[in-house]
Amino acid sequence: MKDKKSSPDSSGSSSGTPKDSHYARLRRQFRDQKTGGSEQNSQNQRFSKRKPVAGTPAGDGITRLYGLHTVKAAIENPRRRIFRMMVTKNALARLELDEATIARLDPEMVEPRDIDTLTGSDAVHQGVMIETAALKPRKLQDLKEGKLLLILDQVTDPHNVGAILRSAVAFGADALITTSRHSPQESGVLAKSASGALEMIDQIEVRNLADAILELHELGYMTIGLDSEGPQEMEHALKGGKLALVLGAEGKGLRQKTRETVNALARLDMPGAIKSLNVSNAAAISLYAAQRFLSK
């Protein structure tokens, strides 16, 4: 391997300093402009001329998941029913599946553009996509033995919910509770943002959030609503051995009925000029604080 410090530039001199390298780059750029562009620029121009693909909707009851981490986690989830798999040769190698799993999935070997036609060219599918049934939600009664829950009050952005799922798994939450309306359904965007966490935590949908919170009270949970103007700091609101944290949508926050139903309203005390956070960041911080409290 040649030493970069001693490699000559186009003038034959040694480019041993940052200043030399800077002038060498300027000379190359000038030559590229005179000759119509470098090979890399030509490649970029060819790619930029590719027409975007919108993708096609999945059939009823079908969810498309894509991306290496997302698909690998789905394959390893025994609760996941997979109907179809499209994958490139390179992506299949990176998934590192055993022969029995490959035989069971019977994947279609394709080119990336073949997946684009289904997911759309904006989807970062990394060469793999599966069609699957959505996971069956659990019931509140399944949470009798849990210690830490996260509840979302009409948080609708799938990117945020995906990021929240990752934090919930990272901090050992037992389940994520959402409303059946005004919440994102399981989708490729949500699953990609969750980076595999979608398969690792129970999810529960409820029709009436206030009723669900009351039911959690009966199961022994202390429910705490996060509010930037809450009357007490979150650390002072943490009590008991079972906690359920409730977060509202950005901008709107918790609905009035939710605020009236939780055991306590609390704030994340921030000394800086900004007093509110993105809901996924607030979820991560509050989960950390709750888990630290429960582990004492």
C-alpha positions in Angstrom: 0.0 0.0 0.0 1.3 3.4 -0.9 1.9 6.0 1.8 -0.6 8.8 1.1 1.9 11.4 2.5 4.5 10.6 -0.2 2.2 10.1 -3.2 2.9 12.7 -5.9 0.1 15.0 -7.1 -0.5 15.8 -10.7 2.4 18.3 -10.8 4.9 15.7 -9.7 5.5 17.2 -6.3 5.0 15.5 -3.0 1.6 16.3 -1.3 2.7 16.0 2.3 0.7 18.8 4.0 -3.0 19.7 4.2 -2.2 22.8 2.2 -0.7 20.7 -0.7 -3.7 18.4 -0.6 -6.1 21.4 -0.8 -4.4 22.8 -3.9 -4.3 19.4 -5.5 -8.1 19.1 -5.0 -8.6 22.5 -6.6 -6.5 21.5 -9.6 -8.5 18.3 -10.1 -11.8 20.2 -9.8 -10.6 22.7 -12.4 -9.6 19.9 -14.8 -13.0 18.1 -14.3 -14.8 21.3 -15.1 -12.8 21.7 -18.4 -13.3 18.1 -19.4 -17.0 17.9 -18.5 -16.7 16.3 -15.1 -15.0 13.3 -13.4 -16.1 9.7 -13.6 -17.7 10.0 -10.2 -19.6 13.1 -11.2 -20.8 11.3 -14.3 -22.1 8.4 -12.2 -23.9 10.8 -9.9 -25.5 12.4 -12.8 -26.7 9.1 -14.1 -28.2 8.2 -10.7 -29.8 11.6 -10.4 -31.7 11.1 -13.7 -33.4 7.9 -12.4 -37.1 8.5 -12.0 -38.4 8.0 -8.5 -40.8 5.1 -7.9 -43.9 5.6 -5.8 -44.3 1.9 -4.9 -47.6 0.0 -4.6 -50.0 -0.6 -1.7 -49.9 -3.9 0.0 -53.0 -6.1 0.1 -55.5 -6.3 2.9 -53.9 -7.7 6.1 -50.4 -7.4 4.7 -47.6 -5.3 6.1 -44.3 -4.7 4.3 -41.2 -4.6 6.5 -37.8 -3.8 5.1 -34.2 -3.1 6.2 -31.6 -5.6 7.5 -32.2 -5.1 11.2 -36.0 -5.0 10.9 -36.2 -8.1 8.7 -33.7 -10.1 10.8 -35.7 -9.4 14.0 -39.0 -10.3 12.3 -37.5 -13.6 11.1 -36.3 -14.4 14.6 -39.7 -13.6 16.1 -41.8 -16.9 16.5 -45.0 -14.8 16.6 -44.4 -13.3 13.2 -46.1 -14.9 10.1 -44.1 -14.2 6.9 -45.7 -14.8 3.5 -43.1 -13.5 1.1 -39.5 -12.4 1.1 -37.6 -10.5 -1.6 -33.9 -10.2 -1.2 -30.7 -9.4 -3.1 -27.8 -11.8 -3.1 -25.7 -9.3 -1.0 -28.4 -8.7 1.5 -29.1 -12.4 2.0 -25.4 -12.9 2.8 -25.5 -10.1 5.3 -28.6 -11.5 7.1 -26.5 -14.7 7.9 -29.5 -17.0 7.9 -29.1 -20.7 8.3 -30.1 -23.1 5.5 -33.2 -24.3 7.3 -34.5 -20.8 7.7 -33.7 -20.0 4.1 -35.6 -23.1 3.0 -38.6 -22.2 5.1 -38.8 -18.6 3.8 -38.1 -19.6 0.2 -36.9 -16.1 -0.7 -37.2 -14.5 -4.2 -33.7 -13.4 -5.4 -34.1 -10.0 -6.9 -32.4 -6.7 -7.8 -32.9 -3.6 -5.6 -35.1 -1.9 -8.2 -37.5 -4.9 -7.9 -38.1 -4.1 -4.3 -38.4 -0.4 -5.2 -41.4 -1.1 -7.3 -43.2 -2.3 -4.1 -41.8 -0.1 -1.3 -41.1 3.0 -3.3 -37.6 4.3 -4.1 -37.6 6.5 -0.9 -37.6 3.4 1.3 -34.2 2.5 2.7 -34.7 -1.3 2.2 -31.1 -2.3 2.1 -32.0 -5.0 -0.4 -34.5 -7.0 1.6 -38.3 -6.8 2.1 -40.8 -9.2 3.6 -44.6 -9.3 3.5 -46.1 -10.3 6.8 -49.2 -10.2 8.9 -49.2 -7.5 11.7 -48.5 -8.8 15.2 -51.5 -9.5 17.2 -51.8 -7.0 20.1 -51.9 -8.2 23.7 -54.5 -7.4 26.3 -54.1 -5.2 29.4 -54.7 -8.2 31.7 -51.4 -9.7 30.3 -49.6 -6.9 32.2 -50.3 -8.1 35.8 -46.7 -9.1 36.3 -45.2 -6.0 34.6 -43.3 -3.2 36.3 -42.8 -0.5 33.7 -45.2 0.6 30.9 -45.1 3.3 28.3 -48.4 4.9 27.2 -48.8 7.2 24.1 -51.7 9.6 24.0 -52.3 10.0 20.3 -48.7 10.2 19.1 -49.2 9.8 15.4 -45.7 10.2 13.7 -44.4 6.6 12.9 -40.8 7.9 13.1 -41.4 9.0 16.6 -43.2 5.9 17.6 -40.4 3.7 16.1 -37.8 5.7 18.1 -39.9 5.3 21.2 -40.1 1.6 20.7 -36.3 1.4 20.6 -36.0 3.3 23.9 -38.7 1.2 25.5 -36.8 -2.0 24.7 -33.5 -0.5 25.7 -34.8 0.4 29.2 -36.7 -2.8 29.8 -40.3 -1.6 29.5 -42.8 -4.4 29.5 -45.2 -3.0 26.9 -46.2 0.0 24.8 -49.9 1.0 25.0 -51.4 3.1 22.2 -54.9 4.1 21.2 -56.6 2.2 18.3 -57.4 5.6 16.7 -54.9 8.5 16.1 -51.9 6.2 16.4 -49.8 4.8 13.5 -50.4 1.3 12.4 -47.6 -1.2 12.0 -45.7 -0.3 8.9 -42.4 -0.4 7.1 -41.6 3.2 8.2 -42.4 2.5 11.8 -40.5 -0.8 11.9 -37.5 0.7 10.1 -37.4 3.5 12.7 -37.6 0.9 15.5 -34.7 -1.0 14.0 -35.9 -4.4 15.2 -37.5 -3.2 18.5 -41.0 -3.8 17.0 -40.5 -7.5 17.5 -39.1 -7.2 21.1 -41.9 -5.6 23.2 -45.6 -6.3 23.7 -47.9 -3.7 22.2 -51.4 -3.1 23.3 -54.1 -1.1 21.6 -57.0 0.4 23.6 -60.2 2.1 22.5 -60.5 4.4 25.4 -57.3 5.5 27.0 -58.9 6.9 30.2 -60.6 3.6 30.9 -57.3 1.7 30.2 -55.5 4.0 32.7 -58.2 3.2 35.4 -57.7 -0.5 34.7 -54.0 -0.1 35.2 -54.7 1.5 38.5 -56.6 -1.7 39.5 -53.5 -3.7 38.4 -51.4 -1.7 40.8 -49.7 0.7 38.5 -48.8 4.3 39.4 -49.6 6.4 36.3 -47.6 9.5 35.6 -48.4 12.0 32.8 -45.5 13.9 31.4 -46.3 17.6 31.1 -43.8 20.4 30.6 -45.8 22.5 33.1 -46.4 19.6 35.5 -46.6 20.7 39.2 -43.7 18.5 40.3 -40.4 17.1 39.0 -40.7 13.6 37.6 -38.1 12.3 40.2 -40.5 13.3 43.0 -43.5 11.7 41.3 -42.1 8.2 41.1 -43.7 6.0 43.7 -44.4 2.3 44.2 -43.1 -0.8 42.4 -45.1 -0.5 39.1 -45.0 2.5 36.9 -46.8 3.6 33.7 -45.5 6.7 32.0 -48.0 8.6 29.7 -46.7 10.9 27.0 -48.8 13.1 24.7 -48.4 14.3 21.1 -46.0 17.1 20.3 -47.6 20.4 20.4 -51.0 19.2 21.9 -49.5 17.3 24.8 -51.8 15.1 26.9 -55.6 15.4 26.4 -57.6 16.9 29.2 -59.3 13.6 30.0 -55.9 11.9 30.3 -54.6 14.6 32.5 -57.6 14.2 34.8 -57.2 10.4 35.0 -53.5 9.8 35.7 -52.3 9.6 39.3 -49.8 12.5 38.8 -48.6 15.1 36.4 -44.9 15.7 36.3 -42.3 17.5 34.3 -38.8 16.8 33.2 -37.0 19.7 34.8 -34.6 21.3 32.3 -32.3 24.2 33.2 -31.8 25.5 29.7 -33.8 28.0 27.7 -35.9 25.2 25.9 -38.4 23.6 28.2 -39.8 20.9 26.0 -38.4 18.0 24.0 -39.3 15.9 21.1 -41.6 13.2 22.4 -39.2 10.4 21.6 -36.4 12.1 23.6 -38.7 12.8 26.5 -39.7 9.1 26.4 -36.0 8.0 26.6 -35.2 10.3 29.5 -38.3 9.4 31.5 -37.8 5.7 30.9 -34.2 6.0 32.2 -35.4 7.8 35.3 -38.2 5.3 36.0 -35.9 2.3 35.5 -33.3 3.8 37.9 -36.0 4.3 40.5 -37.4 0.7 40.1 -33.9 -0.8 40.3 -33.1 0.7 43.7 
